[in-house]
Amino acid sequence: MTDFSCVITAGGENGGSEGPDALRASVASVLGQSLRGSEAVVVLAARADGPTRTAARALADSSPDRVRLIHPDPAARTTGALRNAGLDAATGRYVLVLTPGERLHRHACRNLWQAGERSRADLVAGRWTRTTEEGGKEQEPPWQGELYARSRTVARFSDAPQLVARDALVTGFCLRREAARRHGLRYEEDLAHGEILFGPLAAVAVGRIALVRRLIVTGRAVPDRARDLAALVEAHRRVAATLDALGLPALREERERAFVRDHLVPLARSFPRLPAARRTRAAATAARVLTAPVPQELPPLERVAATLLARGDAEGVLTAAYALSRPATVCAPVTAGEGGRVEWDEHCPVDITELGHQFRQFGGARLMNRLTRCTAEEGRLLLEGRLVLPPHLAPDAPFTATLEFRARGGARAVAFPVDDVRHDGNGVTWGARADVTRLLRPLGVRDTAWDARLIVEAGGVQSVSDLFGPQDLVEGAVRFAARPRLGQLAGDTWEPYITLKDHLALRLTARRRPARTTRRLVRYATHFRPARKARLLARALRKRLDRYRSRAFKATTYNTWLTRLPVRRGSVVFESHMGRCYGDSPRALHEEIRRQGLKLRATWSYDTSPAGFPDDARLVRRWSWRYLWALARAEFWVDNQGFPQHLRKPARTTYLQTWHGSAYKRMGFDETRVRLQNAPQRERLQQAVHRFDHFLVRSEHDVATLARAYRLPEDRLLRTGYPRNDALIAERTRTETEGRLPRPPLAGALGIDDHKKVVLYAPTFRGGPGAGGKQARRRLLLDVREFAERFGDSYTLLVRAHYLEAARLPLCPPGTVIDVSRHHDVSELLALADVLVTDYSSIMFDFALLDRPVILYAPDLDTYAAERGSYFDLREKAPGPVTATQEELFAQLAELKKSDIRHASHRAAFAAEFGAYDRGDAARQVVAAVFLRQGAFRITDHHDRGAGR
């Protein structure tokens, strides 16, 4: 008996497109297993074609000890029947089924066998990948990340519900052969795609299941959903019926939602690539087999696509496909529903209010422009289309339009007039005739593709839209002569086509012999051996140049050579949040230095863009050579986060670390993550911290937490408070004497009405280590759309994402929700806010100085505190109410005055404990202690002002 029997079928009636190459690939992956006790059981159908039969015999003859060829009963014609024959013929302790073309990872059988023996599980499952429709790349289903996040054993399938809610067990799993026979597990022989049903039935029957986080199978083909929709629906129904029989309605509902997302939505997305006849047939099949109601918990556009499919509306599904790929585009003439809701259209009353189309305006809204005709007429390109324009977007002015072709990747554009423009209530119908032969004159090199777009103007406002069309809209015979500026050898024909993004474009092609010959010569000249060697040499040179531009090379050069340069007296390098903003305490110190007139040459670093940084300072990009030069020669470093750890501080440079907030969550060497690091990593952190010459603290809490966590000696601590909070102390004094009005100038810049209160929502950073590269876009825990609906009349919500993250905000009514994540200085936002809503962010320590209401929205407080660790019990010391649900938060906002009175004493105690040294003169104290002590003089000139950009 072998350890593993891998059943591979060939030639089944409903097995999809198979061939000898797919069979060879699957068998080769079995023979290449690191677990040698594995065999391939090839079940060959009687109806298999000649090449497949020849390939199967050759495989069996080449490895007779590991490849067995099974000839089942000729009556076994379906793939399910062939698989059952393979299960009967298997001799291994474990049995696994592969579809031809699927390939086992080299260690797949070993990983499955070890997990099964260790856990005593009857079913062992792992990850698998499928071949994407675009480009043939391998990709894991996104839901596998959660299911196989770690290897584990579950007592029954309901402990890992995604095993049956999703099609997780279509491949990549094995069964203990004895358990399969004991439970009578068989494939349904009358069901195409029977693997969808077999996996859940096996999971329900066996009990103990082991999940392996390793990759098991690659190369699974994506089903042809347009062709096999009826079979996919039938398999799904049988799984759902099994869940109903087991009394698991919640799991059945979850599977209904998953089926829509995994099969119906991808089918709708594929409509632009299908021919019109296939679209019609697929929609008709959907109308016949999709009888269950569409789940209401789906996102609106997915619900629209599934609803239109169930109604058999092929044209509607085509429109929904465009909307799915571009959610911000208005694709349908939205209509008003009950209670102020917005629906897709009058024929498909699906609620799409949360898309926010009702708040868009003509000119700012993206509108779908459906191309309805593309043909040739009298030597010109005839285009007709329809621009979707809901009545609430239509301006009260006549419409004009221009058709424009723009060179892809360039700035050249050629415009054609549109004579036929008609507004008919729900859209704009247009038609244009373009003489592309005479007017579109490309150079012929690097401008061979031109994208079309329509510019519609009304009342001085323009709306620009691409021309959307399915792939089969443009007929192959639509061609026009081309006249490139480089002559006919560069190209001779314009061909309209639909791009992969479903937009109309023109491409310059070579159809006549001179142009074809020229292109062949150019290709030969760029691909023969000397040219290939030249490209390899250029690639090697680029790699060498990239090495010289790499951070590792720059850090080595800086530490070895640049740090030997003499210090430039009076030079200061400022940095805030790793160059992402001009704000925080470094900004306050810079402005205090300017106010006092000290002769210090300021250099500010920026990460991506210098916009918003001071004009009277030298600006350098972070990690540029100018940045490193400035650091090497600076007399002072000032930042609130940490200059790059790999850079040594010159011996005669003073490093002032202002820090960015008091600590609730554990920091530095108190973090579990840091304690688990290896010795070199911890030593690198310690060396980076030892660069600090001065470290600002705002209370003894900072001394007991931050200073201790980073192992800072007493003589490096400056008990001055944070310079950034001087503005908050001043704002509190002003409001106590003058009142809240007038508001700071920022309110007018943001368009906030005076009668509305301002709520600032500022959640903490929730990324992991290393997440500080590109900004991650995260969905907020707070439903801002719900906030806008309930409090939009009396509150304006300012959303401030962490500087290492970016918020994804839905479109809300104007003036209700404003994203202020890109605003440089958070102190200005705090001064403007009437209420702060946060979770564990250190911003609550600063806002408490204003003595204004603070509400903590922390639905995962216990989990967060357990995973990250904390320095105190937040519920005990919080400056305001701690809410665990959104309803609790909204209840506190609804009774804000009562809540404010109840928590006034807590807020005062909180500010006194955590901001004891914030007295409003921190910037002056720090300048006196650090800069004036070094002997800085008053400014006499403006040397280097604005240089170094």
Buried (B, 14 or more C-beta within 10 A) or exposed (E): EBBBBBBBBBBBBBBBEBBBEBBBBBBBBBBEBEBEBBBBBBBBBBEBEEEBBEBBEEBBEEBEEBBBBBEBEEEBBBBBBBBBBBBBBBEBBBBBBBBBBBBBBBBBBBBBBBBBBEBEBBBBBBBBBBBEBEEEEBEBBEBBEEBBEEBBBBEEBBEBBBBBBBBBBBBBBBBBBEBBBEBEBBBBBEBBBBBBBBBBBBBBBBBBBBBBBBBBBBBBBEBBBBBBBBBBBBBBBBBBEBBEEBEBEEBBBBBBBBBBBBBBBBBBBBBBBBEBEBBBBBBEBBBEBBEBEBBEEBBBBBBBBBBBBBBBBBBBBBBBBBBBEBBEBBBBBBBEBEEEBBBBBEEBBBBBBBBBBBBBEBBEBBBBBBBBEBBBEEEBBBBBBBBBBBEBBBBEEEBBBBBBBBBBEEEEEBEBEBEEBEBEEBBBBBBBBBEBBEEBBBBBEEBBBBBBBBBBBBEEEBBBBBBBBBBBBBEEEBBBBBBBEEEBBBBBBBBBBBBEEBBBBBBBBBEEEEBBEBBEEEEEEEEEEEEEEEEEEEEEEEEEEEEEEEEEEBBEBBBEEBBEEEBEBBBBBBBBBBBBBBBBBBBBBBBBBBEBEBBBBBBBBBBEEBEEBBEEBBBBBBBBBBBBBBBBBBBBBBBBBBBBEBBBBBEEBBBBBBBBBBBBBBBBBBBEEBEEBEEEEBEEBEEBBBBBBBBBBBBBBBBEBBBBBBEBEEEBBBBBBBBBBBBBBEBBEEBEEEEEEEBBEBBEEBEBEEEBBBBBBBBBBBBEEEBBEEBBEBEBBBBBBBBBBBBBEBBBBBBBBBBBBBBEBBBBBEBBBBBBBBBBBBBBBBBBBBBBBBBBBBBBBBBBBBBBBBBBBBBBBEEBBEEBBBBBEBEEBBBBBBBBEBEBBBEBBEEBEEBBEEBBEBBEEBBEBBBBBBBBBBBBBBBBBBBBEEEBEEBEEEEBEEEBE
